[in-house]
Amino acid sequence: MKLTRTKTMILLALAACSATAQTGRSAYEFLDVPTSSHAFALGGGGIALIDDDVALAQENPALLGQEVDRQVAVSYMHYMGSANFAGVRFGMGVGERGAWAAGVRYLNYGEIAGYLPDGTPTGSFTPTDIVFEGTYSHDITDRLRGGINLKMIYSGYEQYSAFAMAADVGINYYNDERDLSLSFVLKNMGGQLKRFEESYDRLPFDVQFGFMKGIGESPFSIGITAHNLTKWNLPYYGHSADEGEEGDLKPKSSFGSNLFRHLIFGVQYVPTDRFYVDLAYNYKTRTDMSAYQRNFLSGFSAGIGIKVRTFSLGVAYSMPHKSASSIMLNLGLNIGELI
């Protein structure tokens, strides 16, 4: 892969590593990659997901609570290509109504060969992003909880580096009797403190709504997450039906396409509080990959999770590209129950 020594070309290379980067909105799309396998299994739409999983604080800081009893969670994701992401987070209750968590994420995009504009090789480099996070939540009432997540972000791409700060603010309403969860989140508010070069790069600010509801007395629940609400028009590119694989790319932005590209649909099966199975469909992921040889499974994701005493294990899988898949593993440990 040939790259010039410019920030633009390096960022384009990183965009190829992330399905969420197809809109080209900012240089920090990796902030939207989940660290919770439970959220990843639901297509990245976990802002209203109720579970005692400290990793969910990244999706919505209001999902952190005192039910997280000195819990540590470790996550690993093999993303598309040679990208590998890892993270660790610890959380615990504070006072009668509060909880806090701290974590770090490390994103490695694999080795990339660098070249000058005239084709002279400059050696290989490994682009990386590191995110340090701190979260606090507070129970406003018995059913309403708010939270904030602060992030310090370092990016190093060959000879270029940048530093940014961001914050997520979320609120969650949960009615246990009706098995109903509603969430509202403002994500990635902030900006760069140190630029790559002359111009500032935007963070992927987003407004999200989440809904999850149990179906009667059954072990099934359904969820819908509305995302990318700061912009209605989300065009994507696809081949014309009569032009085949090598045809010209044509933008598509019909009303129906835009509507469904803002929505993530999920179904969850929870027969006991120690086991779950998830299946989700993210139409935006599917259409983003339309110009990159998607397959039937593009846009779908699935996962399972089990809890045994103080341990929990989650696994999630998706295949956005016909030649590349993503898998995530989560391991949780409730240290408080061991003491």
N, C-alpha and C positions, 0 to 999 in steps of 0.2 A: 504494500500500500504506500503510495507516494504522498508526502505532505510537504508543503512549503513552510518556511519559518514565519508563519503569520498566525495570529490568534484565530482568525476566521477559519482557516483550514483545519486547525487542531480541533476547534469546536465542532466542525462538521464531522470529523472522524468520531468524536464522542457521541454525536447524535445518532450515529449508526448503531451504537451499543444499546440504545434505549428506545423501546416502542413508544414511550410517552413523549419523546422528543420530536415526533413527526410534524407537530404544528409549528416548530421553530419559534416558540414564543420567547424563550430566554436561554441563557447559558447555564441554568441551574435546574434543568428538568429532573435530575436525579433525586431531588428532594421529594418527588412524588412517588418514588419506588418504595413500597411497603417494607417494613422490617418484621412484621408479624405474618407468619404463614397463614393464620386464620383470615386476616384481611386480604392477603394475596389470593387465597382460594376463592374469595368473594369478589374477584376481579378488581381489587384495589378499592372496593366500596365498603369499608368497614367502619365508617364514622358513627354508626348507630348500633354497632355490635356490642352486646353485653356479655362479657366474659372476664374472669379474674386473670387477665393476661396483661402484664405490665408493658409489653411491646405495643399494645394498642394505643398507648399514650401518644405515639407518633401520628396516628390517624386523627385522633381527637383527644386533646388533653383532658377533656371532661369525662373520658372513660376510665381515668385513673381514680382509684378510691381506696378506702381503708380495707377493702376485701383483698387488696394486694398486700399481703403480710410478709414484709421483708423478702420480696421475691426477686430473683435474678433470672433474666432471660438472655439466651445466646442465640443468635440467628446467623444463618449462612445461606446465600443464594448464588447458584451458578446461573448467570443471566445468559443472554444470547451471545454467541461467539466465545471470546476468551475472557469476558467480564466476570468478575467474582466480587460479591459484596458480603461484608460481615459486620456484625454489630453486637453490642452487649448493653444491657440496661438493668438498673437496680431501682426498686421502689419500695416504699413503706408508708404506713400511716403516720400522721402527726397531729397531736391534739385529739379532739373529739370528732371533728368534721373534715379534717384536711388530709392530704397525702402529697408526697413528693417523689420524684424519680430523677435519675441522672443516667446518661448513656453516651455512647460514642459509636459512630458508624464509619466504616472504611470501605471505599469503593475503588476497586482496581479494574482497569479496562484492558489489561493485557499489554503486551509489548507491541509497539508501533515503530516502523522504520521512518526516520525523518530525512527529508531532502530539501535542498535549496531550490529556488525557482528555476535554476538552470539545470536541475537534475543531479547536482552533486550530493552524494550521500553525506549525512551528518551524524549517522549512528542511530541506534534505537533508543526509545524512551518509553516510560510507563506512566501514562496519565493517571492521576489519583485525585480523589476528593475525600476529605475528612470532615465529619460533622460532629460537634460536641453539643449535647442537648441537656437542658434542665427543665423539669416540668413541675408545676404545682396545681392542685385542684382543691376545690372546697365545696362541700354540700350546702347549698343555699337553703333547700328544704329537704324533706324526706324523699322527694321525687325529682328534684332539680339540682343539677350540679354544674359548676363552671370550672374552667381550667385554662392555663396558659402554658405554652411551651416556647422556650427561648433557645435559639440555635446560633452557634458560631461555626462558620463554614470556611474551610481552607481548600483551595484548588491549586494543584500544581501540574501544568501541562508543558513538558519539555522545559524551555527557558522562561516560561511565563508562569506567574502565580497571582493569586487574588485572594482577598479575604472579604467576607460578607457576614452580616448579622440579620436574623429574621425571627419572627414570632408567629405562633399560631394561637388563636383564641377560639375556644369552643364552649358550647353549652349542650347539655343532654337532659332530656326529660324521660324518665323511665317509670312506667306504671306496671308493677309486678303482677297485680291482679288481672290486668288485661293483656299482659305479655306484650306491651307496646313500648317501643323506644323511638324517640325523635331527637335529631341532632342538627345543630347549625354550627358551621366552622368557618372562620376566616383564616386562610392558610398563607404562609410565606410572605408576611408583611415585613418589609425591610429593604435593604439595599447593600451595595458594595461599599466598603470602607477603603479597600485597596483594589485598583483596577488592574486588568491584564495589560492594557495599553492606555491609549488616550481617552477612549469613550467608556462610559459605564454600561454594564450589562444588567438587564432587569432580572429580578427574581420572578418565579412563576406564581404570582399572587392569584388566589382563587377563592371563590365563595362556594360553599357546598352545603346541601341539605341531605339528610339521611333519614330513612324510615325503615323500621323492622317490626314485624308483627307476627305473633304466633297464630296458627290456623286452628281455631277452636281448641279442642282438648287433645289434638294430635301432636306428635313430636316434631311436626314441620313448622317452619316459619319462612316468611318471604321478606326480602329486603330490596329497596330501591334507593340508589344514591344519585343525586343530581350534582354534577360537577362542571367545571369550566363555565360558571355562570357569569363571569365578567365579560363574556363575549358570546353573542348568539351564533354568529356565522363561523362555522368550523369546517371550511372546505378541505377536501382531500383529493387525491389524484388516483385515477384508475384508467386502465386500458379500455378503449372502445371495443365492443363485442366483435366487430368485423376486422379489427386490426391485429389480433393475436398478441403474442407475448412481446413483440417488438414494436407495437404501435405507439403513436404519440400519447403522452399523458394528458388527460383532460380534467380540469377541476370540476368537482361535483359539490353542490351546496344547496340541494333542494330542501324544502321545509321539513319533510319527513326525515331526511338524512340528518339534518342539523339537530332535530329534536332527539333522535335516538343516540346521537353521538354525545349528548349531554347526560345520558342515563346508563347506569349499571344495574343489572338485574341479578338477584341472587336467591337461592333456595338453600335452606339449612335443615338438616335432620339431626335432632338431638334426643335420642331415646332415653339417655341418662345424663347426669351432670358430669360424667367421666368420659363421654364419647360424642363426637360430632362428625358429620359428613357434609361438605359444602359443594355446591355447583353454581357457577355464575357465568354470565354472558356480558361482555363489554364490547358493544358495537363499535366504539371508537378505535379500540385496539385492532379489530378486524379490518376496518376501513383504512386505518393508517398503514396497514401492511398490504393493501391491495396492489400496490406497485412493486411489491417485493416477494412475489410468489407465495402468497398465503395458501393455506390448505383448509380443509373442512373444519378442523379444530381451532383455527385462528379466532380469537375473541373469547373462547371458552377457557375456564379455569376450574380446577377441582382440588379438594383437599380433605384430609382427615386429621383428627386429633384425639389423643387419649390422655387420661390422667390416672396415675397410679400412686396413691398416697401423696407424697410430697413432690413427685415428679410429673411433668407433662411433656408430651412430644407432639409436634405438629408437622405435617408434610403437605406441601401444595405444589401443583404442577400446571403449567400452561405451555402451549405450543403456538406462538404467534406466527412463526415462519415455518414453511414446510421442511426446511433444512436446519432449524434451530429450535430448541425448547428451553424452558426455564424451570428450575426446581428450587424450592426453598425448604429449609429445615429450621425448626425452632425447638429449643430445649429449655424448659423452665424448671426452677427449683424454688420451693417455698422454704427458705431458711428458717423462718419463724416457727414452723411446725417441727423442725429438727431440734430446736432448743428446749 
